[in-house]
Amino acid sequence: MKFRTRVIPAIAVVAALSGCAREGDLVVGQGVGISAVLTTCPSVGVPNYTGDVTIFRGAAPVATAIDVTATITNLRSTCTDSGENVYSEATFDVFAQRRDTSGARTVTLPYFVTVLRGGTAVQSKRVGQVTLNFADGEARAQAGGKAASFVDRASATLPEEVRERITRRRRPGDPEAALDPLADNQVKAAIARTRYEMLIGFQLTEDQLRYNVTR
């Protein structure tokens, strides 16, 4: 499955990559009025179709057979990038609802934490669990989850020669003055290799994923 994500940045929350540059960060343009900060911290988000899960009574995935639904929300992240390994930690809430409110009930849902490099290369994947406790007579329950990852700082840092190509001052009349360094395929590939994502979502079965995609 190709990941598409609702991206939450590592040092802010819910934005493109970062709210503002810090000293030492490299800001690159992506068009008129648009820029992105290249940071060693991974962006954090929930891949499309994995932020919700529906459990049915029986095998038929129909609305009348829905038992429990749950959603990942309030994803927040922090990042420590002062050492050789960049450490990121994310917390999130899971809100759930059930149809049958009779009796107390415990529901445990698995979730995954995947680290991607360059948008496609899986660096690691772990599976955790979040447990929801429904009180007798209550239709809703809430629980919290946590995820963490390490990224090698060197692999998340743009090589100095590429950085120099992007930031080098170009004088009028220079052969490269009219060329956009970000349009260079080698530069674009180097930037992509330094970008990491920490993705969090429910560990769905094939049937659950198919339901989310087609509903």
Residue pairs with C-beta under 8 A, 6 or more apart in sequence:
1 47
1 209
3 47
3 48
3 114
3 116
3 119
3 197
3 199
4 47
4 48
5 43
5 45
5 46
5 47
5 48
5 197
5 199
6 45
6 46
6 48
6 51
7 16
7 17
7 43
7 44
7 45
7 197
8 14
8 15
8 43
8 44
8 45
8 46
8 75
8 76
8 77
8 90
9 15
9 16
9 17
9 18
9 19
9 41
9 43
9 44
9 77
10 39
10 41
10 42
10 43
10 44
10 77
10 78
10 79
10 88
10 198
11 18
11 19
11 39
11 41
11 77
11 78
11 79
12 18
12 19
13 75
13 76
13 77
14 75
16 36
17 36
17 37
17 39
17 43
18 25
18 36
18 37
18 39
20 37
21 27
21 37
22 37
22 39
25 37
25 38
25 39
26 37
26 38
26 158
26 163
26 166
26 167
27 35
27 36
27 37
27 38
28 35
28 36
28 38
28 166
28 182
28 191
29 35
29 182
30 36
30 182
38 158
38 191
38 194
38 195
39 81
40 81
40 86
40 151
40 153
40 156
40 157
40 194
41 79
41 81
41 86
41 88
41 156
42 79
42 86
42 88
42 115
42 149
42 151
42 156
42 195
42 196
42 197
42 198
43 195
43 196
43 197
43 198
44 75
44 77
44 88
44 90
44 197
44 198
44 199
44 200
45 75
45 197
45 198
45 199
45 200
46 72
46 75
46 199
46 200
46 201
47 199
47 201
49 204
49 209
49 212
49 213
50 112
50 201
50 202
50 204
50 209
50 212
51 71
51 72
51 73
51 201
51 202
52 69
52 70
52 71
52 72
52 202
52 212
53 69
53 70
53 109
53 202
53 204
53 208
53 212
54 61
54 66
54 68
54 69
54 208
54 211
54 212
55 66
55 67
55 68
55 69
55 107
56 62
56 65
56 66
56 67
57 65
57 66
57 67
58 65
61 207
61 211
66 99
67 98
67 99
67 100
68 96
68 97
68 98
68 99
68 107
69 96
69 97
70 94
70 95
70 96
70 97
70 107
70 109
70 132
70 202
71 94
71 95
71 96
72 92
72 93
72 94
72 111
72 145
72 200
72 201
72 202
73 92
73 93
73 94
73 95
74 91
74 92
74 93
75 90
75 91
75 92
75 200
76 90
76 91
76 92
77 88
77 89
77 90
77 91
77 198
78 88
78 89
78 90
79 86
79 87
79 88
79 89
80 86
80 87
80 88
81 87
81 153
83 153
84 152
84 153
84 154
85 150
85 151
85 152
85 153
86 150
86 151
86 152
86 153
86 156
87 148
87 149
87 150
88 148
88 149
88 150
88 151
88 198
89 146
89 147
89 148
90 146
90 147
90 148
90 198
90 200
91 144
91 145
91 146
91 147
92 144
92 145
92 146
92 147
92 200
93 142
93 143
93 144
93 145
94 109
94 130
94 132
94 142
94 143
94 144
94 145
95 140
95 141
95 142
96 107
96 109
96 132
96 134
96 140
96 141
96 142
96 143
97 139
97 140
97 141
98 105
98 107
98 134
98 139
98 140
98 141
99 139
101 134
101 136
101 137
101 138
101 139
102 136
102 137
103 136
104 133
104 134
104 135
104 136
105 133
105 134
106 131
106 132
106 133
106 134
107 131
107 132
107 134
107 141
108 129
108 130
108 131
108 132
109 129
109 130
109 131
109 132
109 202
110 127
110 128
110 129
110 202
110 203
111 127
111 128
111 129
111 130
111 145
111 147
111 200
111 201
111 202
111 203
112 125
112 126
112 127
112 128
112 199
112 200
112 201
112 202
112 203
113 125
113 126
113 127
113 128
113 147
113 148
113 149
113 198
113 199
113 200
114 122
114 124
114 125
114 198
114 199
114 200
115 122
115 123
115 124
115 125
115 149
115 151
115 196
115 197
115 198
115 199
116 122
116 123
116 196
116 197
116 199
117 123
117 155
117 193
117 195
117 196
118 192
118 193
118 195
119 192
119 195
119 197
123 151
123 196
124 149
126 147
127 203
128 145
128 146
128 147
130 143
130 144
130 145
131 143
132 141
132 142
132 143
133 141
133 143
134 140
134 141
135 141
145 200
147 198
147 200
149 198
151 196
155 193
155 194
156 194
156 195
156 196
157 194
158 190
158 191
158 194
159 190
162 186
162 187
162 190
162 191
165 181
165 184
165 187
166 181
166 182
166 187
168 181
170 176
170 177
171 177
181 187
182 188
182 191
202 208
204 212
